[in-house]
Amino acid sequence: MVLPDFLYLSFSFIFFLITCVFAVANFFYWYLKVETEDPSLGDMFQTVFDVFLFQLRISSVAGALFERKLRALNEYVDMIIR
């Protein structure tokens, strides 16, 4: 995924802050997950969501573990609602 430089610089600082505090990362994950379903802006939110997960994964070992837990929880929620 390629982002314009101005977006990458803005996102990198924001993602740095978010990935340091997992409680905030949890809220941000679920916010983005809901917004990706928006018919008009879903693609933009999907890009932000993908970058967020990537940044979380590479931020630290704890960040990577947290990212895997969020994905597992998402799969569980999907299984329950189906």
Secondary structure, 3 states (H helix, E strand, C coil): CCCCHHHHHHHHHHHHHHHHCHHHHHHHHHHHHHHCCCCCCHHHHHHHHHHHHHHHHHHCHHHHHHHHHHHHHHHHHHHHHC
